[in-house]
Amino acid sequence: MGSEILTKWAVALEIPAEETDLNENAHVGDGVMLGWFARARAAYLEQCPSLADGSLEPTVKTVEMKHRRPVEHPDTVLVATSVTELGETWFAMACRVRSLLGSHGVVAHGRCTMVVIDPRTGEPVPVPEPLRRDFFALEMGARFHS
């Protein structure tokens, strides 16, 4: 499912666009927006009890981001994420950035594919059932974020 059509999100963070986030065009730069995606992913994964012992490391494999409109300063954005797909050793997370003060709309959306790694071997491992249950519980509690 594409992040541009999701209406419920498991985790959402309000993040102020800082003046230091602006690029030479007076818009928030790509690197900053990708950092917002990373913060939302981290907030999601911090809510997964099965990851607390450090025996697994979800690692970014790919990130895609599509801009819809610029973010300027001052603004606050709502960065939301959810797990949208599960594979054997990977999972996909959709992410959406919505302007709350400026354009009042979706400014970017994207997708990140994460691989579950065993930190002792550095090799991918199957997504374990406890982590799958964590994802399910978070997604069942997803709320509407227009």
C-alpha positions, -999 to 999 in steps of 0.1 A, spaced: 0 0 0 14 34 -9 20 60 17 1 85 -3 -32 66 4 -28 54 40 -51 72 64 -41 54 96 -6 56 110 8 37 140 34 64 150 33 101 143 58 128 155 54 166 154 86 181 143 93 218 139 110 229 107 140 249 120 157 278 102 189 257 101 169 230 81 166 253 51 186 249 19 198 276 -5 162 278 -19 148 285 16 131 251 16 138 222 39 164 201 22 162 164 12 187 153 39 166 169 66 134 153 54 151 119 52 162 125 88 126 131 97 117 97 81 145 81 102 132 97 134 97 83 128 111 48 120 132 49 152 101 60 172 81 31 158 108 5 164 114 18 200 78 6 207 86 -30 197 94 -49 229 109 -78 210 138 -55 199 147 -43 234 173 -70 240 194 -60 210 194 -96 196 181 -82 162 190 -51 142 165 -38 117 187 -22 91 177 1 62 180 -16 28 163 10 6 146 44 10 123 61 -15 110 96 -11 87 117 -33 82 154 -27 49 170 -33 55 205 -22 82 224 -3 84 229 35 94 264 45 101 281 78 83 286 101 63 253 99 57 222 120 53 189 103 36 157 113 58 127 103 39 95 104 49 59 97 35 24 96 46 -11 86 28 -19 54 44 -52 42 62 -81 57 85 -105 39 106 -134 52 136 -114 63 124 -78 56 96 -54 62 84 -22 45 75 10 63 55 38 47 62 74 58 43 106 52 52 142 60 23 167 64 26 204 69 6 216 99 13 254 96 24 261 61 8 245 31 -14 223 54 -10 193 32 11 163 25 46 175 15 63 142 10 57 105 12 80 75 9 88 39 17 117 22 35 126 -14 32 143 -28 64 162 -60 67 163 -79 100 200 -86 108 215 -109 135 242 -86 149 265 -115 158 267 -128 122 258 -97 102 234 -119 82 197 -114 75 174 -136 96 137 -143 93 114 -117 109 106 -135 142 71 -140 154 74 -118 184 84 -89 161 55 -97 138 32 -95 168 47 -62 179 40 -48 144 4 -62 145 -2 -46 179 11 -12 168 -9 -13 136 -41 -23 154 -37 8 175 -31 30 144 -50 63 145 -63 86 119 -39 114 109 -55 133 80 
